[in-house]
Amino acid sequence: MALDNSNTSAFPPHASFSDRVLYGVQKALRKLAEETAMKGGSLVVKIDGEVKEVSAKELLKTLPEQDVTE
């Protein structure tokens, strides 16, 4: 498994393992949406219990910005 150069010391000392995992998942989802948007693609998501195909560019507008310095 390859590790990237993200700075894990940027997390507060009290950050739990689950907080770090959640951050990693959010970061991966943002990267997926960004790369798909660059290709003009769409992603399948579940919104209010309904499966929908959404433009990656539109989906990116709804995703939170990364809140920990990389």
N, C-alpha and C positions, 0 to 999 in steps of 0.2 A: 504494500500500500504506500503510495507516494504522499508525502506531506508537502503542503505549499508553504510559502514564507510568511503566513499570517502571524502576527505577533500575539501569542496567547497571553503574554504578560499585560496586555492592554485591558484584560478583564479585571474587574475589582477582585480583591483577594477573597471576598466572601461569595463569589459567583459559584453556584452549584454546578455539578456535572450536567444536570438537565438543562440549565441555562446555556451552557456551552454547546450542548447538542442542538438545542433549538436554534441558536445562532448559526451553527453550521448548516442546518437544514434550510434556514431562510437564505443564507448566502448561496447555497447550491440552487435553490429555486430562482433567485434573482439572476444568477449566471445563465441558467437554462433559458429563462425568458429573454434575456439580453441577446444571447446567441441566436435564438429562434427569431427574434424581432429583426436582427440584422439580415436574416435570410428571407424576411417577409412571410414567415410562417405563422402557424397558429398552434395552440395547445388545447388539449381536452381537459376541462376542469369540472368540478362538482360545485354548483352554486345553489344554495337553498335546497339541497337534495336532488337537484336536476343536473344531469350531465350535459355539458355544453361545449362547443368548439368556439374558442375565443382567440382573436388576433393577439399575438404576443405583444405587439405594440400597445394595445389597449390594456392588456393585463399588467404590463410594466407600470402603467400610470397608477395602479391600485396597490402595488407592492410597497412596503415601507423601505425607506433608505437604510443602509447599513449604519448602525449606531455605535459600533466599536471601530476605532481607528485601525486601519489595516497596515 
